[in-house]
Amino acid sequence: MMRATQIQKTEAEYPAQPAQSTRTGIFSDRLSLMLAILAVPFVLSGCPADVTGGFAEAVEVGGALGSNIYTKVAAQSFTLEVIAGAVKSGNKVLYVDITTGLWPFQITTRYWAQGDSKIDLVDVEGKPANFCGTIGDANQVAGASLAGTSGVAAYGGGNSGRYNWTGGEQSKKQYTFTVPNAVANVRVRMWGKACAGANCAEGTYCSVDSFTIRPANFTVASTPTSAATQVAGATYTMTVTAVNSSGATTTNYKGSNVKPSIDASKLKDWTGGAIPGASFSGSLSDAVNGVATGSNFAYTDFGQLTIPAGSIVDNSFSGKSNDIANNNCIAGSSSNTLSGGKYGCNIANQAAASTPRFVPDHYEVNHVFTPACASGAFTYLGQPFGALTLTVEAKNSAGNNMTRLTAGAPSKPTISVAEKNSGTLLGTYTKDGSSGTVPVTLTTPEWPVDGTTGGRYANLSKATLRPAAEVLYDDFALTTTVTDADSRKIEKCNGSTVVATTSCTSAPTKLRYGLLELSDGLGAAGLPAAIRVRALYWNGTAFVQNTADSCTTIENNGNTIASNLVGSTLTGLLSKNDSTMLTNGVGALMIGSQDDKTGSAPIALKLGSSNNNCISATTSGAGTLNALSDHLGSYSCWGSLSKDPSATVSFGTLRTPYIYRSEKF
């Protein structure tokens, strides 16, 4: 009913607000006002004809009647203001002034809202537009708490927030709610009752505006956990839980299309940079009791991912009460701090999270030797291979390379390559360099630095080294080992599927320590001398003819045949064939005497770009150089196997100047 105050002024109205028949308050109808008037002594006139009922409304503190209530955050308290009054002449007013008596003895009495009241929150999600229900019914938002001035009963049940309005409130009272759970669409529900004697009137009314109480945050977990490993490309489970500001699960976050989504473009790999495009996949199911789960998540590359704050977002939950459309929250924000009285519309993970650490599914190692002399299946030490392929690839479950496995990656596997002959270790290459004897030069076995080509080590060298002393490596092989602390293994070796292992060994190849031997040559003044050239290799006990060499070509010209004519009657030498290719390790150089002179002189075959013999022989002509000095030498010089081979060429005269004689009979 209304509290009476005698004044000498006419009634004053609340700023004009159209009455809404579906929203009233402690004044349930005209009867409640009549009851209030009848309770006042000396009433000389009845209820004003233009008072048609009462109303109660809930708004933000200081808000106008009919104004919106903003989005709230679960477990964060919020204060609303309840306004109660009468509907007079179609407008909502906070009090009614009634003048009684005859002039000049008239008395004006002001009536404020007065009487019994209750208050709660009602979940109207999925309900008809004007649904309100009754205090304490099954739609009452459960678990909330209520604070107000002294005399306000506890929240919950049929007596929720019971309080007796005395009129001293002057039709406005603030209530502070704390709701630990999420509610997609909620209204403030109010009940009021006024009596005059035995006559009473009551009504239940809901706030004009509904609003959303959203979760404060998403927490993120995965199976396997962030402390465990997960095979790249294989699916794993991610669980996202909606929680309130105290960290408790908001079980009312649920229903069809109630779920967050993950913005993969915000995910960071172990470098802190963006992940490769299309490398992350998966989605979350509709939330059940505050938990959204997805079991189809996968990342195809290497290392642990960081899920930064704001990467997992629900930007539609607050829209269920039209809070987003009505600008009752800050669009695009997930802030839980009030700004202009509003929170962000979105729910997001407020803290960064981590995925499991993604590791290779398996490794694939491949070795291919292409000998320098393919027909003889050998390579001279110091001579580059025709080609040398050595690759180690880290594969995900789909068989693709993991490009983020680079030299700087944490918890990366390591690669080592052992060089062996007949199974005996010669030396080893690691990322830190080589040790022992390594006749084959390799690119440092380390993953690339570039994150676009990572996950694949590729040797780029095909060089071999010629030692100072003779050796035999006729059964040379490479053994590549991948050391992985996560027990990932090699499953393909040299193109063939193998039982999971840590090492892969190449097919053997022949590396031979080679020499060239020149024989002395004898010719006539007019006929060339034939200088036999023979390829030799060390067989473990001696140098023997390399019958496998049908590959080596030797240039024969003034720039490759060196001579020492000091003290010789020869005036010069002539090359009679441009080159010779060895066949089964043997060839011949044809050398003639300039001006058909007789005599002898020491000669040497220049193997490289400079004269390197021990007979002081020099070249004086032009022509194509040999490129043999890196891998062939001779034993023409005492104490060295790296010098140019040498011999002696001699030219004499025939016993008769005629080879054929004819006789005439």
C-alpha positions in Angstrom: 0.0 0.0 0.0 1.1 3.6 0.1 2.6 5.5 3.0 0.9 8.8 3.7 2.6 12.1 4.2 0.6 15.3 4.6 1.8 18.1 2.3 0.3 21.3 0.9 1.3 20.7 -2.7 -0.4 18.9 -5.5 0.8 15.6 -6.7 4.1 15.2 -8.5 4.7 12.6 -11.1 7.8 10.5 -12.0 9.0 11.7 -15.4 6.3 10.4 -17.8 6.7 6.7 -18.6 4.0 4.9 -20.6 2.4 2.3 -18.5 2.9 -1.3 -19.6 0.2 -3.7 -18.7 2.6 -6.7 -18.5 4.9 -5.0 -16.0 3.4 -3.8 -12.7 4.7 -3.6 -9.1 3.7 -3.5 -5.4 0.6 -1.8 -6.5 -1.2 -4.8 -8.0 -4.2 -2.8 -9.2 -6.5 0.0 -8.3 -7.6 -2.0 -5.2 -4.2 -1.7 -3.6 -4.3 2.1 -3.8 -7.9 2.2 -2.5 -6.8 0.0 0.4 -4.0 2.5 1.1 -6.4 5.4 1.0 -9.0 3.8 3.2 -6.3 3.2 5.9 -5.8 7.0 6.2 -8.2 8.8 8.6 -10.4 11.6 7.5 -10.5 10.7 3.9 -13.2 12.9 2.4 -12.8 11.8 -1.2 -12.3 8.5 -2.9 -9.4 7.1 -5.0 -8.6 9.4 -7.9 -10.2 8.1 -11.0 -6.9 8.4 -13.0 -4.9 5.9 -10.8 -5.3 2.6 -12.6 -2.8 0.3 -10.8 0.8 0.0 -9.7 4.1 -1.2 -11.0 7.5 -2.5 -9.9 10.6 -2.3 -12.1 14.3 -3.2 -11.8 17.0 -1.2 -13.5 20.7 -0.4 -13.2 21.3 1.9 -10.2 20.2 5.4 -11.3 18.7 4.1 -14.4 15.4 5.4 -15.9 12.3 3.3 -15.9 12.4 0.9 -18.8 16.1 1.2 -19.2 18.3 -1.9 -19.9 20.1 -4.1 -17.4 23.6 -4.8 -18.5 25.4 -8.2 -18.9 26.7 -9.6 -15.6 29.6 -12.0 -14.8 29.0 -15.2 -12.7 30.2 -14.9 -9.1 30.7 -11.2 -9.4 28.2 -9.2 -7.4 26.0 -6.7 -9.1 23.5 -4.1 -7.7 20.2 -3.3 -9.2 17.6 -0.7 -8.2 13.9 -1.7 -7.7 11.5 1.1 -8.3 7.8 0.8 -7.2 5.0 3.2 -7.8 1.6 3.7 -9.3 0.2 4.0 -12.8 -1.6 7.3 -13.1 -3.1 8.7 -16.2 -1.2 6.1 -18.2 2.1 7.1 -16.7 4.3 5.5 -14.0 4.7 7.7 -10.9 6.6 7.2 -7.7 3.9 8.6 -5.5 0.3 9.8 -5.5 -0.8 13.0 -3.9 -4.5 13.1 -2.7 -6.2 16.3 -1.5 -9.1 16.0 0.8 -11.5 18.4 2.7 -13.1 21.6 1.6 -11.3 24.8 0.8 -9.8 26.5 2.7 -9.2 23.4 4.9 -7.9 21.1 2.3 -5.1 18.6 3.2 -2.9 17.0 0.5 -1.5 13.6 1.5 1.4 12.0 -0.5 1.4 8.2 -0.8 4.7 6.2 -1.4 5.0 2.4 -2.1 4.4 0.5 1.1 3.8 -3.2 2.0 5.2 -6.7 1.9 7.6 -7.7 -1.0 9.8 -10.5 -2.2 12.4 -10.6 -5.0 14.3 -13.3 -6.9 15.8 -13.9 -10.4 14.0 -16.0 -12.9 15.5 -18.0 -15.8 13.4 -17.2 -18.9 15.6 -18.9 -21.5 13.3 -20.7 -23.9 10.2 -19.3 -22.2 7.5 -17.2 -23.9 8.3 -13.5 -24.2 6.1 -12.4 -21.3 6.9 -15.3 -19.0 7.3 -14.4 -15.3 6.1 -17.2 -13.1 5.9 -16.9 -9.3 8.5 -16.3 -6.6 10.3 -19.6 -5.8 9.0 -21.6 -8.7 11.1 -24.2 -10.6 12.4 -21.4 -12.8 14.0 -19.5 -10.0 17.7 -19.0 -10.6 19.3 -21.3 -8.0 22.3 -20.7 -5.8 22.3 -16.9 -5.8 22.8 -14.7 -2.8 21.2 -11.4 -1.9 22.3 -8.4 0.1 20.3 -5.3 0.9 19.4 -3.1 3.9 18.5 -4.6 7.2 15.4 -6.7 7.2 15.9 -8.4 3.8 15.4 -12.2 4.0 17.9 -14.6 2.3 17.6 -15.4 -1.3 15.8 -18.5 -2.4 12.6 -20.4 -2.1 9.1 -18.8 -1.8 10.2 -16.1 0.6 13.2 -15.0 -1.4 14.4 -11.5 -0.4 11.2 -10.8 1.7 11.1 -7.3 2.9 8.5 -4.8 4.2 8.5 -1.5 2.4 7.6 1.2 4.9 7.4 4.1 2.5 10.6 5.5 3.8 12.3 4.1 0.8 10.5 6.7 -1.3 9.7 4.0 -3.9 13.4 3.0 -4.6 15.5 0.3 -3.1 18.8 -1.3 -4.1 19.5 -5.0 -4.0 22.9 -6.6 -4.5 22.9 -10.1 -6.1 25.7 -12.6 -6.5 25.0 -15.5 -8.9 27.7 -18.2 -9.1 26.3 -19.9 -12.2 25.8 -18.7 -15.7 22.2 -17.8 -16.9 21.7 -17.1 -20.6 18.5 -15.1 -20.2 17.3 -13.8 -16.8 14.9 -11.3 -15.4 14.4 -9.7 -12.0 11.1 -11.0 -10.5 9.3 -9.0 -7.8 6.2 -9.7 -5.7 4.3 -7.1 -3.7 1.3 -7.1 -1.3 -0.7 -4.3 0.3 -3.6 -4.6 2.8 -6.2 -2.3 4.4 -7.7 -4.2 7.2 -8.8 -7.5 5.9 -8.7 -6.4 2.3 -5.4 -7.2 0.4 -4.1 -7.0 -3.1 -0.9 -8.5 -4.5 0.9 -9.1 -7.8 4.1 -10.6 -9.3 6.0 -8.7 -11.9 9.3 -9.1 -13.9 11.8 -6.5 -15.1 11.1 -5.1 -18.6 14.6 -6.0 -19.7 16.2 -9.4 -19.5 20.0 -9.9 -19.3 22.7 -12.5 -19.4 24.9 -13.7 -16.5 27.9 -15.1 -18.4 30.9 -17.2 -17.3 33.9 -15.2 -16.4 36.5 -17.4 -18.2 37.3 -20.6 -20.1 39.9 -22.9 -18.7 41.7 -25.3 -21.1 43.0 -28.8 -20.6 44.0 -31.6 -22.9 44.5 -35.3 -23.0 47.4 -36.1 -23.2 48.2 -33.2 -20.8 50.5 -30.3 -21.5 53.3 -32.1 -19.7 53.0 -35.1 -22.0 53.8 -35.8 -25.7 51.5 -36.3 -28.6 52.2 -37.7 -32.0 52.0 -35.0 -34.6 49.0 -35.4 -36.9 47.2 -37.9 -34.5 44.1 -36.7 -32.8 43.9 -35.7 -29.2 41.2 -34.3 -26.8 40.8 -30.8 -25.7 38.4 -29.8 -22.9 37.3 -26.3 -22.3 35.4 -25.5 -19.1 33.4 -22.4 -18.4 34.0 -21.1 -15.0 32.9 -18.2 -12.8 35.2 -15.5 -11.4 36.0 -17.8 -8.4 37.1 -20.6 -10.8 34.0 -22.9 -10.2 32.4 -24.5 -13.2 29.3 -22.8 -14.4 27.1 -25.8 -15.2 24.4 -23.7 -16.8 26.7 -23.0 -19.7 25.2 -25.7 -21.9 22.8 -26.4 -24.7 22.5 -26.4 -28.5 25.2 -24.3 -30.1 26.5 -23.2 -26.7 30.2 -23.7 -27.2 33.4 -21.8 -27.8 35.5 -21.8 -30.9 39.2 -21.7 -31.3 40.9 -19.2 -33.5 43.9 -21.1 -34.9 45.4 -18.0 -36.3 46.2 -16.8 -32.8 48.1 -20.0 -31.7 51.8 -19.8 -31.3 54.4 -22.5 -31.9 57.5 -23.0 -29.8 59.2 -20.1 -31.5 56.5 -17.7 -30.5 55.4 -17.2 -34.1 52.3 -18.2 -35.9 51.8 -21.8 -36.7 51.9 -23.0 -40.4 48.7 -22.6 -42.2 46.2 -25.5 -41.9 48.5 -27.3 -39.4 45.9 -27.2 -36.6 42.4 -28.6 -36.8 39.6 -29.7 -34.5 36.4 -28.3 -33.0 34.5 -28.4 -29.7 31.1 -30.0 -29.2 28.1 -28.3 -27.5 28.8 -27.7 -23.9 27.4 -30.1 -21.3 27.1 -28.8 -17.8 29.7 -26.1 -18.5 32.2 -28.3 -20.3 32.8 -28.4 -24.1 35.0 -31.2 -25.4 36.5 -32.0 -28.7 38.3 -35.3 -29.5 39.3 -34.5 -33.1 42.1 -32.0 -32.4 45.4 -32.4 -34.2 48.6 -30.5 -34.9 50.8 -31.7 -37.7 54.1 -30.0 -36.8 56.8 -30.1 -34.1 56.8 -28.8 -30.6 54.4 -27.5 -28.0 51.8 -24.9 -28.9 50.7 -21.9 -26.7 47.1 -21.0 -26.7 47.2 -17.3 -25.9 44.5 -15.6 -23.8 41.6 -14.7 -26.0 42.2 -17.5 -28.5 39.1 -19.5 -27.3 36.0 -17.4 -27.5 32.2 -17.6 -27.3 30.9 -14.4 -28.8 27.2 -15.4 -28.9 26.2 -16.6 -25.4 25.4 -13.0 -24.2 23.2 -12.6 -27.3 20.6 -15.0 -25.9 19.1 -12.1 -23.9 19.7 -9.6 -26.8 22.4 -8.0 -24.6 24.7 -7.8 -27.6 22.1 -6.3 -29.9 21.0 -3.9 -27.2 24.5 -2.7 -26.5 24.3 -4.0 -22.9 27.9 -5.1 -23.0 31.1 -4.2 -24.8 31.2 -5.8 -28.2 34.3 -7.8 -29.1 35.6 -7.7 -25.5 36.0 -10.4 -23.0 36.9 -8.1 -20.1 35.7 -8.9 -16.6 36.4 -5.4 -15.5 33.6 -2.8 -15.6 34.1 0.0 -18.1 31.2 2.5 -18.2 29.3 0.1 -16.1 29.6 -2.7 -18.7 31.6 -5.9 -19.1 32.7 -7.4 -22.3 30.2 -9.4 -24.3 32.5 -12.4 -25.0 33.6 -15.3 -22.9 37.3 -16.1 -23.5 40.2 -17.9 -21.9 41.7 -15.2 -19.7 45.0 -17.0 -19.3 47.3 -18.7 -21.8 47.3 -22.5 -22.0 49.5 -25.1 -23.6 48.9 -28.2 -25.7 50.8 -31.4 -25.4 54.3 -31.4 -26.9 54.0 -32.7 -30.5 56.7 -35.2 -31.6 57.3 -37.1 -34.8 55.4 -40.2 -35.7 58.6 -41.7 -37.2 61.7 -41.0 -39.1 62.8 -41.9 -42.6 66.5 -42.2 -43.5 67.9 -42.6 -47.0 71.4 -43.1 -48.3 72.4 -43.4 -51.9 75.9 -43.5 -53.2 76.6 -42.8 -56.9 80.2 -43.8 -57.4 82.4 -41.5 -59.4 83.2 -44.4 -61.6 79.7 -45.9 -62.0 80.7 -48.7 -64.3 83.4 -49.9 -61.9 81.3 -49.2 -58.8 84.1 -47.3 -57.0 85.3 -43.9 -56.1 88.9 -42.8 -55.6 89.7 -41.3 -52.2 89.8 -37.5 -52.8 87.5 -37.8 -55.8 83.9 -36.5 -55.3 81.1 -39.0 -55.7 78.9 -38.7 -58.7 76.2 -38.0 -56.1 75.8 -38.7 -52.4 72.3 -38.6 -50.9 71.9 -38.7 -47.2 68.5 -37.4 -45.8 66.8 -37.7 -42.4 63.2 -36.7 -42.4 60.9 -36.3 -39.3 57.4 -37.4 -40.3 54.0 -36.8 -38.8 51.3 -39.4 -38.9 50.3 -38.4 -42.4 53.9 -38.9 -43.7 54.6 -35.2 -44.1 57.7 -33.4 -42.9 57.5 -31.4 -39.6 58.8 -28.0 -40.7 59.1 -26.5 -37.2 61.7 -29.1 -36.3 64.7 -26.8 -36.6 68.1 -26.4 -35.1 66.8 -24.3 -32.3 63.8 -26.5 -31.3 63.6 -27.6 -27.7 63.7 -31.3 -27.0 64.8 -31.9 -30.6 66.1 -35.3 -31.7 69.8 -35.4 -32.7 71.5 -37.0 -35.7 74.9 -38.7 -35.9 76.5 -40.4 -38.9 79.1 -43.1 -38.4 81.6 -43.9 -41.2 82.6 -47.6 -41.3 84.5 -50.1 -43.3 83.5 -53.7 -43.1 81.6 -52.7 -40.0 84.6 -51.2 -38.2 84.1 -47.7 -37.1 86.4 -45.1 -38.7 84.9 -41.8 -37.5 81.6 -40.0 -36.7 79.9 -36.8 -37.6 77.6 -35.0 -35.1 76.2 -31.5 -35.0 79.3 -30.5 -33.1 81.7 -31.7 -35.9 83.6 -34.8 -36.7 85.8 -37.2 -34.8 88.1 -40.0 -35.8 88.8 -40.7 -39.5 86.1 -39.5 -41.9 87.0 -40.2 -45.5 83.7 -38.9 -46.7 82.9 -35.2 -46.0 79.4 -34.6 -44.8 77.3 -31.5 -44.1 76.9 -31.1 -40.4 74.1 -33.4 -39.4 71.7 -30.8 -37.9 68.1 -29.8 -38.6 67.7 -26.7 -40.7 67.5 -23.2 -39.2 64.7 -22.2 -41.5 61.2 -23.0 -40.1 59.8 -23.5 -43.6 62.2 -26.3 -44.5 62.7 -27.9 -41.1 62.1 -31.5 -40.3 64.6 -32.6 -43.0 68.3 -32.9 -42.8 70.0 -33.2 -46.2 73.7 -33.7 -46.9 74.9 -31.3 -49.5 78.5 -32.6 -49.8 79.8 -35.3 -52.1 83.5 -34.9 -51.4 85.9 -37.5 -50.2 89.3 -37.1 -48.5 92.6 -38.6 -49.7 94.8 -39.5 -46.8 98.6 -39.2 -47.0 99.1 -42.9 -46.6 97.5 -45.8 -48.5 94.3 -47.3 -47.1 91.6 -49.7 -48.3 87.9 -49.0 -47.9 86.4 -51.5 -50.3 83.4 -52.1 -48.0 82.6 -48.5 -46.9 79.2 -47.6 -45.5 77.4 -44.9 -43.5 75.3 -45.6 -40.4 72.9 -42.8 -39.5 71.5 -42.8 -36.0 68.6 -40.7 -34.7 68.6 -40.2 -30.9 65.1 -39.3 -29.7 64.4 -38.9 -26.0 60.7 -39.5 -26.7 61.5 -43.0 -28.2 60.4 -42.1 -31.7 62.1 -44.4 -34.2 63.2 -44.9 -37.8 60.6 -46.8 -39.7 61.8 -46.5 -43.2 65.5 -47.1 -44.1 66.8 -46.6 -47.6 63.3 -46.6 -49.1 62.2 -49.8 -47.3 59.9 -50.2 -44.4 61.7 -51.6 -41.4 60.9 -52.6 -37.8 61.2 -49.5 -35.7 64.9 -48.9 -35.0 67.3 -46.1 -34.1 69.9 -46.6 -36.9 69.9 -47.1 -40.6 73.0 -48.3 -42.6 73.7 -47.6 -46.3 74.5 -50.1 -48.9 78.3 -50.4 -49.1 80.5 -48.7 -51.7 84.2 -48.9 -52.7 86.6 -46.1 -51.8 90.0 -46.8 -53.3 93.4 -45.2 -52.7 94.7 -44.7 -56.3 97.9 -44.1 -58.2 98.9 -43.7 -61.8 102.0 -45.5 -63.1 103.9 -44.5 -66.3 106.1 -47.0 -68.1 109.2 -46.0 -70.0 108.6 -45.5 -73.7 110.8 -46.3 -76.7 110.3 -44.9 -80.2 112.2 -44.2 -83.4 113.1 -40.8 -84.5 110.2 -40.8 -86.9 107.8 -42.9 -84.9 106.1 -42.1 -81.6 106.9 -43.8 -78.4 104.0 -45.5 -76.5 103.9 -44.7 -72.8 101.7 -47.1 -70.9 99.5 -45.6 -68.2 98.2 -47.9 -65.6 95.8 -47.2 -62.7 96.7 -48.9 -59.4 95.0 -49.1 -56.1 96.0 -50.4 -52.7 94.4 -53.8 -52.0 95.6 -53.9 -48.4 99.0 -55.3 -49.0 100.2 -53.9 -52.3 99.3 -51.6 -55.2 97.7 -53.6 -57.9 96.1 -52.8 -61.2 92.6 -51.3 -60.8 90.8 -53.3 -63.5 87.6 -51.7 -62.5 88.8 -48.3 -63.9 87.4 -47.8 -67.3 86.4 -44.3 -66.4 89.6 -42.2 -66.0 90.5 -40.0 -69.0 94.0 -38.6 -69.3 94.7 -35.5 -71.4 97.9 -35.6 -73.6 99.1 -32.2 -74.7 101.7 -29.6 -74.3 100.1 -28.5 -71.1 100.0 -31.9 -69.4 103.3 -33.6 -70.6 106.2 -32.1 -68.7 109.8 -32.8 -69.7 113.3 -32.0 -68.6 115.5 -31.7 -71.7 118.5 -30.4 -70.0 121.5 -32.3 -71.4 119.3 -34.1 -73.9 119.7 -34.1 -77.6 116.0 -33.9 -77.9 114.6 -30.5 -78.9 111.1 -31.1 -77.9 108.2 -33.6 -77.5 105.0 -33.9 -79.5 101.7 -35.4 -78.3 100.4 -37.8 -80.9 97.0 -38.6 -79.3 94.9 -36.0 -77.5 93.8 -38.2 -74.6 93.4 -41.7 -73.5 90.6 -43.3 -71.5 91.7 -46.2 -69.4 90.2 -49.6 -70.2 90.4 -52.1 -67.3 92.9 -49.8 -65.7 95.3 -49.4 -68.7 95.8 -46.7 -71.4 98.6 -45.3 -73.6 100.0 -41.9 -74.3 101.7 -41.5 -77.7 104.7 -39.1 -77.6 106.8 -38.1 -80.6 110.2 -36.4 -81.0 110.2 -32.9 -82.4 112.3 -32.6 -85.6 112.7 -36.4 -85.4 115.6 -36.0 -83.1 117.1 -39.0 -81.3 117.8 -39.1 -77.6 116.1 -39.5 -74.3 114.6 -37.4 -71.5 112.6 -37.8 -68.3 108.9 -36.8 -68.6 106.1 -36.4 -66.1 102.3 -36.4 -66.5 100.9 -33.2 -64.9 97.8 -34.3 -63.0 96.6 -30.9 -62.0 97.1 -27.2 -62.7 100.7 -27.1 -61.7 103.8 -29.2 -62.2 104.3 -31.4 -59.1 107.1 -33.9 -60.0 110.5 -34.7 -58.6 112.4 -34.6 -61.9 112.2 -30.9 -62.5 110.1 -31.4 -65.6 108.0 -28.5 -66.9 105.3 -28.0 -69.4 105.6 -25.4 -72.2 102.5 -25.8 -74.4 98.8 -25.3 -74.2 95.9 -27.6 -73.9 93.2 -29.0 -71.6 94.5 -29.7 -68.1 94.0 -32.9 -66.2 91.9 -32.7 -63.0 93.3 -35.8 -61.3 95.7 -34.5 -58.6 93.1 -34.6 -55.8 92.6 -38.3 -56.1 95.6 -39.8 -58.0 99.3 -39.7 -57.4 102.2 -41.9 -58.0 105.1 -43.7 -56.3 107.6 -42.2 -58.8 109.1 -40.1 -56.0 110.6 -41.6 -52.9 108.6 -40.8 -49.7 105.5 -39.3 -51.5 102.5 -40.8 -53.1 101.1 -37.4 -54.2 103.5 -36.4 -56.9 102.9 -36.5 -60.6 103.9 -39.9 -62.2 107.2 -39.8 -64.3 109.1 -42.0 -66.7 111.8 -41.8 -69.4 111.1 -41.6 -73.1 113.8 -42.5 -75.7 114.0 -42.2 -79.4 116.6 -44.0 -81.5 117.4 -44.8 -85.2 116.3 -47.9 -87.1 119.1 -50.4 -88.1 118.2 -49.6 -91.8 116.3 -46.6 -92.9 114.0 -48.8 -94.9 111.2 -50.7 -93.4 110.4 -52.4 -96.7 112.8 -53.2 -99.7 111.7 -54.0 -103.2 113.7 -55.9 -105.7 113.3 -55.9 -109.4 114.2 -59.0 -111.2 
